[in-house]
Amino acid sequence: MYARLKYATGFVHSNMEVDDMLDYVHLDEKWFYITKERRKFYLVPGEKEPDRKSKRKHLLQ
């Protein structure tokens, strides 16, 4: 929580003016780890199949 507050107050100047945030892109990290419903894996004999988890089934593509 403190890290988020420190990050946010970094945009406020001493004269209480806030930086423009037009050149910032905010990404939601969860979209990078969405797995596809059908996906091929080539495994070496004895290799464990990778874990593919999703909290919600509708997020599978």
N, C-alpha and C positions, 0 to 999 in steps of 0.2 A: 504494500500500500504506500509506504514512504517513497519508494522508487518512482511510482507513478506521479505522486504529488511533486516530487523534485523535478521530474521531466516536464510536467505541465507548467510549473512556475518558472522554468527556464525560458519560456516564451514571453514573459512579462518583464518589461523594463522598469527602471527605478521611477520613471514618471507615470507609471501605471498604464503605459501603452502596450498593447499586445501585438506581437509580430503577425504579419500576414501569413496565412498558412496555405496560400494558393499553389505553392510549389512542393507540397508534401502529398505523398500517396500512402494511404493507410490500407494495409492488407490484412485479411483475416487468415491466420496461419492454418486453420483447420482445412481450408480448401486445398492445401498442398498435399495433404495426406489422405485424401479420399481415394478409395480403391475402386476398381471396376468390378462389376459382378462376375464377368468371365475374363479370366486372365491366365495365360500360359506361363508355366515355370519349368525351366529345365534344371533338374536337380542331379547332383552327383550321387551315385549309390551311397546310401547311409546318411545323406544330408536331410535335415529336418525341413519340412515345408514351412515357409514364412507365415507368421501370424497376420491375419487380415481381419481387423476388427472395425466395427462401426457401431456407434451408439444407436443410430437410427437407420433402418433398412432403406428408407426412401432417399438417403444420401448416396447410395451405391449407384454408379453410372453404368 
